[in-house]
Amino acid sequence: MTGSHSLDIKYRAELLPGRRGKYGKDFLLLPLTFREYIKLLKPEVYEKLKTIKNISINELNAAIKSANLFKDELNILFNQYLITGGFPLVINEFFDSGNIPDYVYEIYRKWVVGDMVKWDKSEKILLQLMRGAIQKQSTPISWDSLAKGVEIKSHKTVSSYVEALENMFVFVILYFLDLSKKIPNYNKNKKIYFLDPFIFHSFNNAIFFKSNEILPSLIESVVVSHLNRKFQVFYWKNKREVDAIIKINEKEVGVEIKYQNKISRDDMGGLYHFKDGIMITKDFLEIKKKYPCYPVYLFLAVI
């Protein structure tokens, strides 16, 4: 992702309809998912993991049971993934030397800044927006309130920068799902997530001087980013909020993410608005037909 100008790749490809030949294809190489990370570092474990194609509770329960046999190894790998993300250079540095040198953080930060500047975006505004995105990650927010919070003059400026960062695969944006109409409402507040945890760390390190900070919002970001690669994903909020909603045809599956070991009935409250729902936890496992609870490292290992 750092070898070419990512916005150029996206937009130039869109200007070539009909010019790629009958069998022309686009190949999108994103940072490794956690499952791909397992395949790279522990292929012997990866070979024994089941994978799911759809969010079916029965299928998930069977896959999670299988993955639970390797829970200790998967938990260790997941905590490493939260630091390195899915970029091969970062992974190699981390496992070769036991740490990630400052220059690596700078490489990925400069990739984002450099691409944006090439498209006539301001580095100063970008860094202000990144500060707001880190602070408000996983929180429903309007572009207007985000603009005011980081002293950017216009919500239109925020919108254009966010759209560019989404197209660069830096951000994942979740929109509100209107359950009565079963369609997204793009005028409601949005939620910003970082597609890869290392991009989060690279800017968190530069802006807030915090190294490899693992926050509940980062865990939510990782889960949402993984779901977004395979499914249509939205969020919903009324008196309660559901972190993510997977929309499959006419079916909605609620996903609540609580990075904690103890889960109460009240924590599950938002899921009760949905016929099917799952709870993602830190280490609590409860396999059942209705609203099961899965540790995050098991869940991401099978999707």
N, C-alpha and C positions, 0 to 999 in steps of 0.2 A: 504493500500500500504506500510505501514511501518512495518507490522508484519512479513514479509518474505522477503527474498532476491529476488527482482523483476527480476533480470537477471537470477538467478537460475530457477525461475518459468518458464520464457519464454523458456530458452534453454533446460531445462529438459523435458518440455512438447513436444518440437520438436523432442526429442529422443525417443518418445513413440508411433510412428505410429502403429496402429493395436493392441495396448495393452490396450486401454481404453474400449474395448467392442463395441458391435454393436451400443449402444445408448450413448456412451461416449461423453461428451460435455465439452467445456472449457467455464468458466464464467469469463468475464473480468469486474472487478469493478473499474471504473475510478472515479475521483472526480466528484461531481455533476455538471451537466450542469445548465445553468441559469433556464431553464424550470423546472428541477428537484428541484432546489433551491426554486422556487415559490411554488411547490407542498408541500415542507417540511414546509415552513414558512407561506404561505398564501393559504392553500388548498381550501378555499372558492373562491378565485380568479382563481386558477388553473382550477377548475371544469368548469369555464365559458369560458376558452380560447380554441380557435380552434387550431389545429395543422396541419401542411402541411407534405405531404409525398414526394412530389417532388417540385422542384423550378419552379412552374407555376405562372406566374404573376397574372393571374385571381384568382387563389387559394390564393396566398399571399395577394393580395389586400383585399379579403374577411376576411382573418384571422387577418390582421392588423387593419381593421376597428373594428372588434370585440375586439381586445386587447386594442385599443385606449380608450375604455370606462374606463379602469383601469390604464390610463397612469401615474397618479400621484403615485399610489402605486408601479407600476412596475419600475418607475424611481428611487424611493427610494431604492427598493430592489436591483436594478442593481448596484447602487453606493455602497451598502453594499457588494454585490457579488465581486466587483472589489477589495475590501479589504480582504475579507475572503477566496475567491475562493470557491471550492466545497468540502473541507475536513470537515467532521463532527466535529472533535475535535476543529478546528479553529472556526467554526460556533458557537459551544456551548460556547466557551470562550468569543467570541465577544458579544453574546447576553446575557450571564449571568452576565458579569462584565463591559461591555461597552468598553473593549479594549482587545488586544491580548498580553498576557505576553511574555516576551523575550524567556522563555523556549520553547514556542510553535514554534517560528521561528527556534530555535536551533534543535528541534526534526526533522523537515522536511529537514533542511539543512544537518544534520548528516545522515539522511536516504540516501540522494543522495551521499554524500561523502563516507559513509560507504560501500554502495553497489559497488561503483566504485573501492574503495581500495581493496575490496575482489576479484575483478577481475583484480588485478595487475595494476591498474591505479594509477597515481601519484596525490595526493591531490593538490600539487602545480600547476601542469599543469591544473587540473580540474578548480581550482579557476581562473587561467588566462583565460581559455576558457569561463568561466561564465562571467567574466568581459567583454570580447569581445562580447559575445552573448547579454548581456544587452545593450551595446553601439550600436550594429549593428542590434538589433531586428527589423525585417520588412524590412531591407535593403538588396537588392541582393548583394551577396558577394561570392567570391571564397574561397575555403579552404586555398589556398596559401596566399591570402591577409589577411585572418583572422589570420593565423599563424604568419605572419610578424607583424601584428598589436598588438599581445599580446605576442610576443617574444617566440613563440613555434618554435622549430627547423624545423619541417617538416609538410607539409600539410597532409601527411599520418597519422601523429599523431592526427591532428585535426579531420580528417575523422573518425578514429577509435573511438575517444571519442564522437563525435557527434552521430555516429551510436549507440553506447552503451546508450547514454542518450535518443535517440529516442526510443530504445527498452525498456527503463525503463519508458516510458511515461512522461518524463520530457520535451522533445522537440517535436515540430512538424516541419518537414522540407518540404518546398514547392519547387518544381522543375519547371523549365521553360517549358512552353508548346509551341511546334512548331506548329503554327496554319496552316501552309501549309500542314504539314504531319499529323496533329492532334495526335501527340504523344509527350511525354515528352523528352526533351533533357537533359540528366543527366550530360553532360559536361559543361553546362552553369552555371552561378552563381546560388546559392541557397538562400533561405530565411529561417532564423531561428526564431522560435516562441516558447514561453513557453506554455505548454499545459494548465497550471492552473495559474491564477494570483498570488496565494499565494506563489508558488514556486519562481516566479519572485521576490516577495517582500522579501522572506527569504534570497535570495542571494544579492539583491540590498541593503538590510539593512546591511549585513555583509561586503560587498565589498565597497560600496559607502556611507554607514552610512545614507541612506535615508529611511524614514519610510513611507510605503503605498503611494509611489509616483505614481500618475495616469498620464501616458503619452499617447499621441495619439498612439504611437507604442504598448502600452499595450492593448488599445482598439482593435486595428487591430489584435493583437495576440489572444484575446478572441474570436473575430468573426471567424478568420481562424480556431482556434481550434475547435469551435462548428461545423463549416461546414465540417471539416475534419473527424468528427465522423460519418457523414451520407453520404458523397459524395466523389468522386475523386476530389481533389482540386489541382490546379497548379497556376502559375502566368504567366504574359506575359509582355514583355517590348520591345518597339521599340523606337520611339521618345517620346512616352508616356508609362507610366506603368499602368497596371491594377492590383490592389492588389491581387485579387484572381479570378480564373476561375473555375467554377464548370463544370465538364465534365459528362454529362449524355448521355450514348450511343454515338450518333454522334452529339449531341447538346452541345454547349458551352454557358454558361451564365456568363457574366462579373459581378464582384462585386467590387465596389469602396467604400472605407471606409474613410470618411472625418469627423472626430469628431469635427464638427463645426456647428453653427446654420444657417449660411448663405451659400447657395450653388449657385455658378455661373455656367453659361454655360461652361466656361473653365474647371471647376472642373469635368464636365461630359465628357470631351473630349475623354478619353480613352475608355469609354463605347461605343462610336459610332462605334468602330470596331466590335461590336457584335450585332447580331440581337436582342438578349435579354440581358438586364443588369439591375442592381439595384444599387442604391446609399444608403449607410448606413451613417446616420448623428448623430449628438448629440441630437437634439430635433426637427429638421425640418421634417415635414410630408407632402408629396405630393403624393397622390394616383392617378395614371394614368396608362394607358395601356403600355406606352413606357417609359422606364427608370424611374420608380417610386423612390421616396425618403422615406426611413423609419428610424425613430429613432432607435438606436441600441437596446434599451431596449424592444421595441415592436417586432423587428425582431427576437431577440433571444428568446423571450417568446413563439414564435409560431413554432420554428423549433426543 
